[in-house]
Amino acid sequence: MTIRRFLGISLLAVVAGCSQTDKPADLGVTSDPSGVQTAHQQQTQIAVVQGSCPQVFLRESTAVLKRYGKGAKDDPQSLAYQVTLADTTRQCVLNESQLVMTVMVQGRLVVGPAGAGGTVNVPIRVSVLDGSTPLYSELEQFPVTIPADGTGTQFVYTRSNITVPGGSGGFIKVYVGFEDGPVKKKKK
């Protein structure tokens, strides 16, 4: 129970940080009497105000994943586990040619009647679209550990180094959700 509270408070602190302006010290900018190093850092890597960082969206149809045991489907008594994605946050950095994002999503796994402890892989896809044009898409089998006593658990999924062209239009949206299928390589 203490771990759940700690994870919840930690995630709230991360989400709360999204509404604040980044401080120069947080961005790796140090005081340099000559100003040479600071000027170089500002030219090569500029922090983006969170209001300009593309928002992360969860589609209702892909935010819940259910797995059943023994080949069953849609039978509540055969439910092994259900995973739900909830809160999201992101951080962006802009350099000369691209926007680099880190996306975080909080998830919760609840064990069903046919479930047991162990590690399960959940297929999470992160996609970045500029209007209807795909800029980035990656599917990852993310491991989630179910406690031995079969109770549910919370987790935080993080995808870093998501790169999109810096000159992309202003209609960029990031989508995170579950997807069944083979793991694919990054698309640019």
C-alpha positions as CSV (number, residue, x, y, z in Angstrom):
1,M,0.0,0.0,0.0
2,T,2.9,2.4,0.8
3,I,4.4,1.7,-2.6
4,R,1.2,2.6,-4.4
5,R,0.9,5.9,-2.5
6,F,4.6,6.7,-3.3
7,L,4.0,5.9,-7.0
8,G,0.9,8.0,-7.0
9,I,2.5,11.0,-5.3
10,S,5.6,10.7,-7.6
11,L,3.5,10.7,-10.7
12,L,1.5,13.7,-9.4
13,A,4.7,15.5,-8.8
14,V,5.8,14.8,-12.4
15,V,2.5,15.9,-13.8
16,A,2.5,19.0,-11.7
17,G,6.0,19.8,-13.1
18,C,4.5,20.0,-16.6
19,S,2.7,23.2,-15.8
20,Q,5.8,25.0,-14.6
21,T,8.4,26.8,-16.7
22,D,11.7,25.0,-16.8
23,K,14.5,26.7,-14.9
24,P,17.9,27.2,-16.6
25,A,19.6,24.9,-14.1
26,D,17.1,22.1,-14.9
27,L,18.0,22.4,-18.6
28,G,21.7,21.9,-18.0
29,V,22.6,25.5,-18.5
30,T,25.4,26.6,-16.1
31,S,26.8,29.9,-15.3
32,D,29.8,30.5,-17.5
33,P,31.6,33.8,-16.9
34,S,32.7,34.1,-20.5
35,G,29.2,33.1,-21.8
36,V,30.7,30.9,-24.5
37,Q,29.5,27.6,-23.2
38,T,26.0,29.0,-22.3
39,A,25.6,30.6,-25.8
40,H,26.6,27.3,-27.5
41,Q,24.2,25.3,-25.4
42,Q,21.4,27.7,-26.2
43,Q,22.1,27.4,-29.9
44,T,22.2,23.6,-29.9
45,Q,19.5,22.7,-27.5
46,I,16.6,25.0,-26.6
47,A,14.0,24.0,-24.1
48,V,10.4,24.2,-25.3
49,V,7.8,25.8,-23.1
50,Q,5.4,23.0,-22.2
51,G,2.5,24.9,-23.9
52,S,4.4,24.4,-27.2
53,C,5.2,20.7,-26.5
54,P,2.7,18.5,-28.3
55,Q,-0.1,17.0,-26.1
56,V,-0.4,13.3,-25.4
57,F,-3.7,11.7,-26.0
58,L,-5.2,8.4,-25.0
59,R,-7.8,7.0,-27.3
60,E,-10.7,5.4,-25.5
61,S,-10.6,2.3,-27.8
62,T,-6.9,1.6,-27.1
63,A,-6.5,2.7,-23.4
64,V,-7.7,-0.7,-22.0
65,L,-6.2,-4.1,-22.7
66,K,-7.9,-7.3,-21.5
67,R,-6.2,-10.7,-21.6
68,Y,-8.1,-14.0,-21.0
69,G,-6.9,-17.4,-20.0
70,K,-7.4,-20.8,-21.8
71,G,-8.2,-19.2,-25.1
72,A,-11.4,-17.7,-23.8
73,K,-12.6,-14.3,-24.9
74,D,-15.1,-11.9,-23.2
75,D,-15.8,-14.4,-20.4
76,P,-15.4,-12.5,-17.1
77,Q,-14.5,-15.7,-15.2
78,S,-11.6,-16.4,-17.7
79,L,-10.1,-12.8,-17.4
80,A,-6.4,-13.1,-16.6
81,Y,-5.8,-9.4,-16.2
82,Q,-6.9,-6.0,-17.4
83,V,-4.5,-3.1,-18.0
84,T,-5.6,0.5,-18.2
85,L,-3.6,3.6,-19.2
86,A,-4.6,6.8,-17.3
87,D,-2.5,10.0,-16.8
88,T,0.1,11.3,-19.2
89,T,2.9,13.9,-19.3
90,R,5.6,14.9,-21.7
91,Q,8.8,16.9,-21.9
92,C,10.3,18.5,-25.1
93,V,13.7,19.8,-26.2
94,L,14.3,21.6,-29.5
95,N,17.7,21.6,-31.3
96,E,18.6,22.9,-34.7
97,S,16.6,20.4,-36.7
98,Q,14.3,18.4,-34.5
99,L,12.0,18.2,-31.5
100,V,13.0,15.5,-29.0
101,M,10.2,14.3,-26.7
102,T,10.0,12.1,-23.6
103,V,6.5,10.7,-23.0
104,M,5.3,9.2,-19.7
105,V,2.1,7.3,-19.1
106,Q,0.7,5.9,-15.8
107,G,-0.9,2.5,-16.0
108,R,-2.7,0.1,-13.7
109,L,-2.9,-3.7,-14.0
110,V,-5.8,-5.5,-12.2
111,V,-5.7,-9.3,-12.0
112,G,-8.8,-11.3,-12.9
113,P,-10.1,-14.6,-11.7
114,A,-7.8,-16.6,-14.1
115,G,-4.8,-14.5,-13.3
116,A,-1.6,-15.2,-11.3
117,G,1.6,-13.6,-10.3
118,G,4.5,-13.2,-12.8
119,T,5.6,-10.9,-15.5
120,V,3.4,-10.1,-18.5
121,N,4.3,-8.0,-21.6
122,V,1.8,-5.4,-22.7
123,P,2.0,-4.0,-26.3
124,I,2.2,-0.2,-26.0
125,R,2.4,1.9,-29.2
126,V,3.5,5.6,-29.3
127,S,2.6,7.5,-32.4
128,V,3.2,11.1,-33.4
129,L,1.0,12.6,-36.1
130,D,1.1,16.0,-37.8
131,G,-2.5,16.3,-38.8
132,S,-2.9,12.9,-40.6
133,T,0.7,12.6,-41.5
134,P,2.7,10.0,-39.4
135,L,6.0,11.4,-38.0
136,Y,6.9,8.6,-35.6
137,S,5.5,5.2,-34.5
138,E,6.9,2.5,-32.3
139,L,5.4,-0.5,-30.7
140,E,7.1,-2.0,-27.6
141,Q,6.3,-5.0,-25.5
142,F,6.5,-3.5,-22.1
143,P,7.0,-5.9,-19.1
144,V,4.8,-5.4,-16.1
145,T,5.3,-7.6,-13.0
146,I,2.2,-8.9,-11.2
147,P,3.0,-9.5,-7.5
148,A,3.1,-13.1,-6.3
149,D,0.0,-12.6,-4.2
150,G,-1.9,-11.8,-7.4
151,T,-2.9,-8.3,-6.4
152,G,-2.9,-5.5,-9.0
153,T,-0.1,-3.1,-9.6
154,Q,0.7,0.3,-11.0
155,F,3.5,1.2,-13.4
156,V,4.9,4.2,-15.3
157,Y,5.7,3.7,-19.0
158,T,8.4,6.0,-20.4
159,R,9.4,6.5,-24.0
160,S,12.3,8.8,-24.5
161,N,14.1,10.2,-27.6
162,I,11.0,10.5,-29.7
163,T,12.3,12.6,-32.5
164,V,10.2,14.6,-35.0
165,P,11.3,17.3,-37.5
166,G,11.6,20.7,-35.8
167,G,9.8,22.5,-38.6
168,S,6.7,20.3,-38.4
169,G,3.3,22.1,-38.5
170,G,1.5,23.2,-35.4
171,F,-1.0,20.2,-35.4
172,I,1.3,17.6,-33.9
173,K,-0.4,15.2,-31.5
174,V,1.1,12.2,-29.6
175,Y,-1.1,9.1,-29.1
176,V,-0.3,6.3,-26.7
177,G,-2.3,3.1,-26.5
178,F,-2.3,-0.7,-26.5
179,E,-1.9,-2.6,-29.8
180,D,-1.6,-6.2,-30.7
181,G,0.8,-7.1,-33.4
182,P,4.5,-7.6,-34.1
183,V,7.0,-5.1,-32.7
184,K,8.1,-2.8,-35.5
185,K,11.1,-0.6,-35.9
186,K,11.0,3.2,-35.8
187,K,9.5,5.0,-38.8
188,K,10.7,8.4,-39.8
